[in-house]
């Protein structure tokens, strides 16, 4: 039997990365006189990757990385108005409404009798805002907001939930964060790709019987049934 199902939030239940890419496009345009667009985007990604240990995941860290990138790319020539606009872009992201992805409500309805745990990572305040705005909080038996996702953090989540790894399924759009650590623990990881998953979250799919892929979240209830029947 499957005792609990974990679900990622950003780009699994609702849109998220799309807003980052739109903001990145405006940031690239803002710095267009200083460098080529592809170079700006590449530099920003490098800065974000280097800053993860300092700022963690989320919009606020993205804002700070944009500011740092702008200063470095312009050798400090960027003016206060441009920095102000970068901060405005981040504030607009923080105020953006939460749009559920297609099929999410239907899938959660079909899993209503299951023990569901929302497991997301990022800035605590922003994640709490999005969870509240989504209207989905009451669908979950527990909500876990993590700084990062690893086999160690999942192990702690499962300990708190009193769930054995082999009776746990984690569902999300990140192979790196939602599938690989859980498979490593002995659980099932379900990858549901999103068209705009952040490059830092990319990883190769493992050739493993507990790693699964679905095209849409609406197929999740049927997969759970197959797992319990021993057909997946």
LUMSEZA-520432 format. One record per residue: x, z, y of N, C-alpha, C in turn. Coordinates in nm, 3 decimals, padded with zeros to 5 digits, always signed. Layout:
nX|nZ|nY|caX|caZ|caY|cX|cZ|cY
X|Z|Y|X|Z|Y|X|Z|Y
...
END
This chain:
nX|nZ|nY|caX|caZ|caY|cX|cZ|cY
+00.083|+00.000|-00.120|+00.000|+00.000|+00.000|+00.087|+00.000|+00.126
+00.033|-00.055|+00.233|+00.095|-00.052|+00.365|+00.032|+00.064|+00.441
+00.114|+00.163|+00.477|+00.062|+00.283|+00.545|+00.050|+00.266|+00.695
+00.134|+00.182|+00.755|+00.129|+00.165|+00.901|+00.182|+00.028|+00.939
+00.125|-00.024|+01.047|+00.167|-00.154|+01.101|+00.214|-00.131|+01.244
+00.338|-00.168|+01.272|+00.391|-00.161|+01.407|+00.376|-00.295|+01.476
+00.339|-00.291|+01.601|+00.326|-00.413|+01.679|+00.406|-00.403|+01.807
+00.488|-00.504|+01.831|+00.558|-00.518|+01.958|+00.454|-00.550|+02.065
+00.491|-00.534|+02.191|+00.396|-00.558|+02.301|+00.426|-00.688|+02.376
+00.539|-00.691|+02.450|+00.571|-00.806|+02.534|+00.590|-00.932|+02.449
+00.513|-01.034|+02.481|+00.519|-01.166|+02.417|+00.474|-01.163|+02.271
+00.417|-01.050|+02.229|+00.349|-01.042|+02.100|+00.201|-01.017|+02.123
+00.171|-00.921|+02.211|+00.031|-00.893|+02.247|-00.007|-00.955|+02.380
+00.087|-00.962|+02.473|+00.057|-01.021|+02.604|+00.178|-01.098|+02.656
+00.152|-01.183|+02.756|+00.257|-01.265|+02.816|+00.354|-01.178|+02.894
+00.480|-01.213|+02.886|+00.582|-01.138|+02.960|+00.696|-01.229|+03.005
+00.763|-01.294|+02.908|+00.882|-01.373|+02.941|+00.851|-01.486|+03.036
+00.729|-01.539|+03.033|+00.690|-01.646|+03.126|+00.714|-01.605|+03.270
+00.682|-01.480|+03.304|+00.698|-01.433|+03.441|+00.845|-01.419|+03.478
+00.928|-01.381|+03.382|+01.071|-01.375|+03.406|+01.127|-01.514|+03.437
+01.081|-01.613|+03.361|+01.134|-01.749|+03.379|+01.085|-01.808|+03.512
+00.963|-01.780|+03.552|+00.914|-01.827|+03.682|+00.995|-01.763|+03.794
+01.020|-01.633|+03.783|+01.100|-01.564|+03.884|+01.242|-01.615|+03.885
+01.298|-01.640|+03.767|+01.433|-01.696|+03.761|+01.439|-01.831|+03.833
+01.336|-01.912|+03.818|+01.332|-02.041|+03.886|+01.335|-02.025|+04.037
+01.262|-01.925|+04.089|+01.264|-01.900|+04.234|+01.401|-01.846|+04.277
+01.461|-01.766|+04.193|+01.594|-01.713|+04.223|+01.697|-01.826|+04.228
+01.691|-01.917|+04.132|+01.782|-02.031|+04.130|+01.765|-02.115|+04.257
+01.640|-02.138|+04.297|+01.614|-02.215|+04.418|+01.668|-02.144|+04.542
+01.659|-02.011|+04.543|+01.707|-01.933|+04.656|+01.858|-01.948|+04.675
+01.930|-01.964|+04.562|+02.076|-01.975|+04.568|+02.124|-02.119|+04.553
+02.033|-02.214|+04.566|+02.065|-02.353|+04.539|+02.177|-02.412|+04.622
+02.200|-02.359|+04.741|+02.306|-02.414|+04.826|+02.444|-02.366|+04.784
+02.450|-02.268|+04.693|+02.579|-02.210|+04.654|+02.630|-02.258|+04.520
+02.540|-02.302|+04.431|+02.584|-02.340|+04.297|+02.477|-02.426|+04.231
+02.516|-02.492|+04.124|+02.423|-02.572|+04.045|+02.324|-02.479|+03.974
+02.202|-02.528|+03.958|+02.097|-02.445|+03.898|+02.131|-02.392|+03.761
+02.187|-02.476|+03.676|+02.223|-02.432|+03.540|+02.332|-02.325|+03.544
+02.426|-02.338|+03.638|+02.532|-02.239|+03.650|+02.478|-02.104|+03.698
+02.381|-02.110|+03.789|+02.320|-01.986|+03.838|+02.248|-01.914|+03.724
+02.169|-01.990|+03.647|+02.096|-01.930|+03.536|+02.190|-01.874|+03.430
+02.299|-01.946|+03.403|+02.396|-01.899|+03.305|+02.465|-01.772|+03.352
+02.502|-01.768|+03.480|+02.568|-01.649|+03.535|+02.473|-01.529|+03.531
+02.347|-01.553|+03.565|+02.249|-01.444|+03.563|+02.235|-01.387|+03.422
+02.228|-01.474|+03.322|+02.217|-01.427|+03.185|+02.337|-01.343|+03.145
+02.457|-01.386|+03.185|+02.578|-01.310|+03.155|+02.574|-01.172|+03.220
+02.528|-01.167|+03.343|+02.519|-01.039|+03.414|+02.415|-00.949|+03.348
+02.302|-01.006|+03.312|+02.198|-00.928|+03.243|+02.252|-00.868|+03.114
+02.322|-00.949|+03.038|+02.376|-00.902|+02.909|+02.475|-00.786|+02.933
+02.561|-00.801|+03.033|+02.658|-00.696|+03.062|+02.593|-00.569|+03.114
+02.477|-00.583|+03.178|+02.411|-00.468|+03.240|+02.314|-00.395|+03.148
+02.290|-00.447|+03.029|+02.192|-00.384|+02.941|+02.226|-00.238|+02.913
+02.353|-00.209|+02.894|+02.392|-00.072|+02.865|+02.372|+00.019|+02.987
+02.372|-00.040|+03.108|+02.355|+00.041|+03.229|+02.209|+00.060|+03.265
+02.133|-00.051|+03.261|+01.997|-00.049|+03.313|+01.890|-00.056|+03.205
+01.927|-00.095|+03.083|+01.828|-00.112|+02.979|+01.748|-00.240|+02.999
+01.637|-00.249|+02.927|+01.552|-00.368|+02.931|+01.440|-00.349|+03.033
+01.402|-00.457|+03.100|+01.288|-00.448|+03.190|+01.312|-00.514|+03.324
+01.207|-00.511|+03.405|+01.206|-00.581|+03.532|+01.305|-00.521|+03.632
+01.316|-00.390|+03.635|+01.404|-00.327|+03.734|+01.550|-00.365|+03.708
+01.590|-00.366|+03.581|+01.725|-00.411|+03.549|+01.745|-00.557|+03.583
+01.641|-00.637|+03.563|+01.646|-00.779|+03.599|+01.665|-00.796|+03.749
+01.594|-00.716|+03.830|+01.610|-00.721|+03.975|+01.753|-00.691|+04.016
+01.808|-00.584|+03.960|+01.945|-00.546|+03.995|+02.045|-00.652|+03.951
+02.020|-00.714|+03.837|+02.110|-00.820|+03.790|+02.101|-00.942|+03.880
+01.982|-00.974|+03.932|+01.970|-01.084|+04.026|+02.048|-01.055|+04.154
+02.036|-00.932|+04.204|+02.109|-00.895|+04.326|+02.259|-00.907|+04.302
+02.308|-00.854|+04.191|+02.451|-00.861|+04.160|+02.497|-01.006|+04.147
+02.419|-01.087|+04.079|+02.454|-01.228|+04.062|+02.462|-01.299|+04.196
+02.366|-01.271|+04.282|+02.365|-01.334|+04.415|+02.489|-01.295|+04.495
+02.526|-01.169|+04.490|+02.644|-01.124|+04.564|+02.771|-01.189|+04.509
+02.783|-01.194|+04.378|+02.903|-01.249|+04.316|+02.913|-01.400|+04.337
+02.801|-01.470|+04.323|+02.805|-01.616|+04.334|+02.835|-01.661|+04.477
+02.797|-01.579|+04.574|+02.818|-01.618|+04.714|+02.940|-01.550|+04.775
+03.018|-01.481|+04.692|+03.133|-01.405|+04.743|+03.092|-01.312|+04.855
+02.974|-01.251|+04.840|+02.927|-01.153|+04.938|+02.862|-01.214|+05.061
+02.846|-01.346|+05.065|+02.790|-01.409|+05.185|+02.638|-01.408|+05.188
+02.574|-01.371|+05.079|+02.429|-01.367|+05.076|+02.378|-01.270|+05.183
+02.273|-01.310|+05.256|+02.227|-01.225|+05.367|+02.117|-01.130|+05.322
+02.085|-01.037|+05.410|+01.986|-00.934|+05.380|+01.848|-00.989|+05.353
+01.812|-01.098|+05.422|+01.680|-01.158|+05.400|+01.668|-01.210|+05.257
+01.774|-01.272|+05.205|+01.771|-01.323|+05.069|+01.764|-01.209|+04.968
+01.840|-01.102|+04.993|+01.832|-00.985|+04.906|+01.691|-00.926|+04.908
+01.634|-00.922|+05.026|+01.496|-00.874|+05.038|+01.399|-00.957|+04.958
+01.421|-01.090|+04.959|+01.332|-01.178|+04.882|+01.348|-01.154|+04.733
+01.471|-01.128|+04.687|+01.492|-01.098|+04.546|+01.416|-00.972|+04.507
+01.419|-00.871|+04.592|+01.345|-00.749|+04.563|+01.194|-00.775|+04.562
+01.148|-00.860|+04.652|+01.006|-00.896|+04.653|+00.965|-00.964|+04.524
+01.051|-01.052|+04.473|+01.020|-01.121|+04.348|+01.003|-01.020|+04.235
+01.091|-00.922|+04.230|+01.079|-00.819|+04.126|+00.954|-00.735|+04.144
+00.921|-00.701|+04.268|+00.801|-00.622|+04.293|+00.675|-00.700|+04.256
+00.677|-00.830|+04.278|+00.563|-00.913|+04.237|+00.546|-00.911|+04.085
+00.658|-00.914|+04.012|+00.652|-00.905|+03.867|+00.593|-00.771|+03.823
+00.633|-00.664|+03.889|+00.585|-00.531|+03.853|+00.435|-00.513|+03.879
+00.379|-00.598|+03.965|+00.237|-00.588|+03.997|+00.154|-00.694|+03.924
+00.218|-00.774|+03.840|+00.147|-00.886|+03.778|+00.045|-00.836|+03.677
-00.074|-00.899|+03.673|-00.174|-00.858|+03.574|-00.127|-00.887|+03.432
-00.187|-00.818|+03.337|-00.152|-00.832|+03.196|-00.249|-00.930|+03.130
-00.194|-01.038|+03.075|-00.276|-01.140|+03.010|-00.251|-01.138|+02.860
-00.354|-01.104|+02.783|-00.340|-01.101|+02.638|-00.317|-01.241|+02.584
-00.237|-01.250|+02.480|-00.212|-01.377|+02.414|-00.332|-01.415|+02.327
-00.351|-01.544|+02.299|-00.464|-01.587|+02.217|-00.464|-01.521|+02.079
-00.579|-01.478|+02.036|-00.596|-01.424|+01.902|-00.566|-01.276|+01.887
-00.512|-01.213|+01.991|-00.473|-01.072|+01.980|-00.595|-00.982|+01.955
-00.696|-00.997|+02.037|-00.815|-00.912|+02.021|-00.877|-00.930|+01.883
-00.885|-01.053|+01.836|-00.944|-01.080|+01.705|-00.862|-01.017|+01.593
-00.729|-01.027|+01.603|-00.643|-00.969|+01.500|-00.655|-00.817|+01.498
-00.659|-00.755|+01.615|-00.671|-00.610|+01.619|-00.808|-00.564|+01.568
-00.912|-00.643|+01.596|-01.044|-00.612|+01.540|-01.039|-00.612|+01.388
-00.971|-00.713|+01.332|-00.963|-00.725|+01.186|-00.878|-00.614|+01.124
-00.792|-00.552|+01.203|-00.705|-00.445|+01.155|-00.750|-00.308|+01.203
-00.874|-00.298|+01.248|-00.922|-00.175|+01.310|-00.918|-00.054|+01.216
-00.928|-00.079|+01.086|-00.927|+00.033|+00.991|-00.786|+00.070|+00.946
-00.686|+00.005|+01.004|-00.546|+00.031|+00.969|-00.483|+00.128|+01.068
-00.373|+00.188|+01.026|-00.296|+00.272|+01.116|-00.199|+00.184|+01.193
-00.225|+00.168|+01.321|-00.146|+00.080|+01.406|-00.061|+00.162|+01.502
+00.065|+00.120|+01.517|+00.157|+00.186|+01.610|+00.213|+00.080|+01.704
+00.194|+00.100|+01.833|+00.253|+00.011|+01.933|+00.397|+00.055|+01.956
+00.491|-00.036|+01.930|+00.633|-00.005|+01.944|+00.695|-00.107|+02.037
+00.724|-00.064|+02.159|+00.778|-00.154|+02.260|+00.904|-00.093|+02.319
+00.978|-00.173|+02.393|+01.098|-00.122|+02.458|+01.100|-00.166|+02.603
+01.175|-00.092|+02.684|+01.186|-00.130|+02.824|+01.166|-00.010|+02.915
+01.146|-00.038|+03.042|+01.127|+00.065|+03.143|+00.998|+00.143|+03.116
+01.008|+00.275|+03.110|+00.894|+00.359|+03.073|+00.775|+00.338|+03.165
+00.797|+00.341|+03.296|+00.686|+00.331|+03.391|+00.618|+00.195|+03.381
+00.697|+00.088|+03.373|+00.638|-00.044|+03.367|+00.565|-00.067|+03.234
+00.623|-00.019|+03.124|+00.556|-00.036|+02.995|+00.426|+00.044|+02.992
+00.426|+00.163|+03.047|+00.302|+00.242|+03.053|+00.197|+00.170|+03.137
+00.240|+00.109|+03.248|+00.147|+00.034|+03.332|+00.083|-00.080|+03.254
+00.165|-00.157|+03.183|+00.114|-00.273|+03.110|+00.023|-00.231|+02.995
+00.058|-00.124|+02.927|-00.026|-00.077|+02.818|-00.163|-00.036|+02.872
-00.164|+00.037|+02.983|-00.292|+00.078|+03.043|-00.373|-00.042|+03.089
-00.304|-00.138|+03.154|-00.375|-00.256|+03.206|-00.425|-00.347|+03.095
-00.363|-00.342|+02.978|-00.403|-00.430|+02.868|-00.538|-00.394|+02.810
-00.578|-00.269|+02.823|-00.701|-00.223|+02.763|-00.690|-00.200|+02.613
-00.568|-00.202|+02.559|-00.548|-00.192|+02.415|-00.505|-00.054|+02.367
-00.480|+00.039|+02.457|-00.420|+00.167|+02.418|-00.501|+00.238|+02.310
-00.633|+00.232|+02.320|-00.717|+00.303|+02.223|-00.715|+00.240|+02.085
-00.658|+00.121|+02.073|-00.651|+00.056|+01.942|-00.541|+00.116|+01.854
-00.452|+00.194|+01.912|-00.333|+00.239|+01.841|-00.338|+00.389|+01.812
-00.290|+00.424|+01.694|-00.280|+00.565|+01.656|-00.165|+00.633|+01.727
-00.063|+00.556|+01.762|+00.053|+00.611|+01.834|+00.115|+00.500|+01.917
+00.182|+00.540|+02.024|+00.253|+00.446|+02.112|+00.395|+00.497|+02.131
+00.490|+00.409|+02.102|+00.632|+00.443|+02.114|+00.696|+00.347|+02.215
+00.753|+00.402|+02.321|+00.827|+00.323|+02.420|+00.974|+00.360|+02.406
+01.054|+00.264|+02.361|+01.193|+00.289|+02.327|+01.287|+00.225|+02.430
+01.406|+00.281|+02.442|+01.508|+00.219|+02.526|+01.560|+00.091|+02.462
+01.567|+00.089|+02.330|+01.611|-00.028|+02.255|+01.554|-00.016|+02.115
+01.564|-00.125|+02.039|+01.515|-00.125|+01.902|+01.632|-00.151|+01.808
+01.652|-00.057|+01.717|+01.758|-00.069|+01.618|+01.708|-00.001|+01.491
+01.784|-00.013|+01.383|+01.743|+00.054|+01.260|+01.735|+00.206|+01.283
+01.823|+00.260|+01.367|+01.821|+00.404|+01.395|+01.696|+00.446|+01.470
+01.657|+00.368|+01.573|+01.538|+00.405|+01.649|+01.412|+00.387|+01.566
+01.406|+00.282|+01.485|+01.291|+00.266|+01.396|+01.284|+00.380|+01.295
+01.399|+00.423|+01.245|+01.401|+00.533|+01.150|+01.341|+00.659|+01.212
+01.372|+00.684|+01.339|+01.315|+00.802|+01.406|+01.165|+00.787|+01.427
+01.121|+00.665|+01.461|+00.977|+00.640|+01.478|+00.904|+00.666|+01.346
+00.957|+00.616|+01.237|+00.892|+00.633|+01.107|+00.895|+00.779|+01.063
+01.001|+00.851|+01.097|+01.006|+00.993|+01.066|+00.896|+01.068|+01.139
+00.879|+01.037|+01.268|+00.773|+01.104|+01.345|+00.635|+01.070|+01.289
+00.620|+00.946|+01.242|+00.490|+00.902|+01.190|+00.469|+00.941|+01.044
+00.573|+00.995|+00.979|+00.568|+01.032|+00.837|+00.529|+00.910|+00.752
+00.600|+00.801|+00.775|+00.576|+00.675|+00.703|+00.706|+00.632|+00.636
+00.699|+00.600|+00.509|+00.817|+00.550|+00.437|+00.844|+00.406|+00.478
+00.971|+00.368|+00.494|+01.001|+00.231|+00.538|+00.938|+00.123|+00.451
+00.934|+00.143|+00.319|+00.881|+00.037|+00.233|+00.730|+00.025|+00.239
+00.666|+00.114|+00.316|+00.521|+00.107|+00.336|+00.488|+00.077|+00.482
+00.585|+00.015|+00.551|+00.572|-00.014|+00.694|+00.595|-00.162|+00.719
+00.516|-00.217|+00.811|+00.529|-00.356|+00.854|+00.546|-00.357|+01.005
+00.647|-00.427|+01.055|+00.668|-00.442|+01.199|+00.648|-00.587|+01.238
+00.573|-00.610|+01.346|+00.533|-00.744|+01.388|+00.580|-00.768|+01.530
+00.646|-00.882|+01.555|+00.688|-00.912|+01.691|+00.749|-01.049|+01.705
+00.782|-01.084|+01.829|+00.834|-01.217|+01.859|+00.986|-01.223|+01.861
+01.052|-01.108|+01.839|+01.199|-01.105|+01.842|+01.254|-01.085|+01.702
+01.326|-01.184|+01.653|+01.392|-01.169|+01.524|+01.494|-01.054|+01.531
+01.564|-01.046|+01.642|+01.670|-00.946|+01.660|+01.614|-00.804|+01.664
+01.504|-00.784|+01.735|+01.455|-00.649|+01.760|+01.340|-00.605|+01.669
+01.259|-00.701|+01.624|+01.138|-00.665|+01.551|+01.146|-00.688|+01.400
+01.239|-00.770|+01.356|+01.246|-00.805|+01.215|+01.371|-00.749|+01.148
+01.488|-00.787|+01.197|+01.613|-00.751|+01.129|+01.632|-00.600|+01.110
+01.609|-00.516|+01.213|+01.632|-00.371|+01.191|+01.537|-00.311|+01.088
+01.413|-00.362|+01.084|+01.314|-00.306|+00.992|+01.343|-00.350|+00.849
+01.381|-00.476|+00.831|+01.420|-00.524|+00.698|+01.540|-00.444|+00.647
+01.634|-00.417|+00.738|+01.752|-00.338|+00.702|+01.712|-00.200|+00.651
+01.606|-00.142|+00.709|+01.560|-00.010|+00.669|+01.485|-00.011|+00.536
+01.438|-00.129|+00.494|+01.360|-00.137|+00.372|+01.214|-00.169|+00.395
+01.178|-00.198|+00.521|+01.041|-00.234|+00.553|+01.022|-00.384|+00.561
+00.903|-00.424|+00.600|+00.869|-00.565|+00.618|+00.872|-00.600|+00.767
+00.936|-00.711|+00.801|+00.938|-00.762|+00.938|+00.864|-00.893|+00.945
+00.775|-00.904|+01.042|+00.694|-01.025|+01.059|+00.728|-01.088|+01.194
+00.780|-01.209|+01.190|+00.821|-01.281|+01.311|+00.709|-01.376|+01.352
+00.660|-01.359|+01.475|+00.561|-01.450|+01.533|+00.625|-01.509|+01.658
+00.679|-01.629|+01.651|+00.756|-01.682|+01.764|+00.671|-01.703|+01.889
+00.735|-01.684|+02.002|+00.677|-01.714|+02.132|+00.762|-01.824|+02.195
+00.699|-01.911|+02.270|+00.769|-02.028|+02.323|+00.882|-01.992|+02.417
+00.879|-01.872|+02.477|+00.978|-01.838|+02.580|+01.050|-01.707|+02.550
+01.085|-01.682|+02.427|+01.158|-01.560|+02.395|+01.295|-01.562|+02.463
+01.332|-01.450|+02.522|+01.458|-01.435|+02.596|+01.576|-01.466|+02.504
+01.675|-01.535|+02.557|+01.790|-01.578|+02.477|+01.860|-01.461|+02.410
+01.864|-01.345|+02.475|+01.932|-01.229|+02.419|+01.861|-01.177|+02.294
+01.734|-01.211|+02.277|+01.658|-01.165|+02.160|+01.667|-01.262|+02.042
+01.738|-01.372|+02.057|+01.747|-01.469|+01.948|+01.840|-01.419|+01.838
+01.805|-01.451|+01.714|+01.891|-01.422|+01.598|+01.846|-01.512|+01.484
+01.934|-01.535|+01.390|+01.900|-01.617|+01.275|+01.806|-01.541|+01.182
+01.713|-01.614|+01.123|+01.619|-01.553|+01.029|+01.691|-01.521|+00.898
+01.670|-01.403|+00.842|+01.735|-01.370|+00.716|+01.662|-01.434|+00.597
+01.736|-01.466|+00.495|+01.676|-01.513|+00.371|+01.645|-01.390|+00.287
+01.528|-01.332|+00.313|+01.495|-01.204|+00.250|+01.345|-01.199|+00.222
+01.305|-01.146|+00.107|+01.163|-01.144|+00.072|+01.077|-01.055|+00.162
+01.143|-00.961|+00.234|+01.064|-00.876|+00.324|+01.062|-00.928|+00.467
+01.120|-01.045|+00.492|+01.114|-01.110|+00.624|+01.010|-01.221|+00.617
+00.913|-01.216|+00.706|+00.801|-01.310|+00.703|+00.787|-01.378|+00.839
+00.726|-01.492|+00.838|+00.701|-01.566|+00.963|+00.557|-01.614|+00.965
+00.492|-01.594|+01.079|+00.357|-01.644|+01.101|+00.356|-01.728|+01.228
+00.269|-01.826|+01.231|+00.257|-01.908|+01.352|+00.170|-01.841|+01.456
+00.080|-01.754|+01.414|-00.013|-01.689|+01.506|-00.049|-01.551|+01.455
-00.080|-01.461|+01.546|-00.113|-01.324|+01.508|-00.244|-01.317|+01.431
-00.329|-01.418|+01.444|-00.455|-01.416|+01.370|-00.434|-01.423|+01.220
-00.314|-01.467|+01.177|-00.284|-01.474|+01.033|-00.232|-01.341|+00.979
-00.215|-01.241|+01.066|-00.156|-01.114|+01.022|-00.244|-01.039|+00.921
-00.374|-01.023|+00.944|-00.454|-00.950|+00.844|-00.444|-01.009|+00.704
-00.442|-01.140|+00.693|-00.431|-01.203|+00.562|-00.295|-01.175|+00.499
-00.189|-01.173|+00.580|-00.056|-01.142|+00.527|-00.052|-00.998|+00.475
-00.110|-00.905|+00.548|-00.113|-00.766|+00.502|-00.183|-00.757|+00.367
-00.293|-00.828|+00.353|-00.365|-00.828|+00.226|-00.279|-00.885|+00.114
-00.205|-00.990|+00.143|-00.118|-01.050|+00.040|-00.005|-00.955|+00.002
+00.050|-00.885|+00.101|+00.157|-00.790|+00.071|+00.106|-00.681|-00.025
-00.013|-00.634|+00.000|-00.066|-00.526|-00.085|-00.106|-00.577|-00.223
-00.137|-00.705|-00.231|-00.170|-00.765|-00.361|-00.047|-00.813|-00.436
+00.071|-00.803|-00.370|+00.192|-00.850|-00.432|+00.206|-01.000|-00.434
+00.139|-01.068|-00.341|+00.141|-01.214|-00.337|+00.225|-01.268|-00.222
+00.300|-01.184|-00.153|+00.381|-01.230|-00.039|+00.522|-01.171|-00.050
END
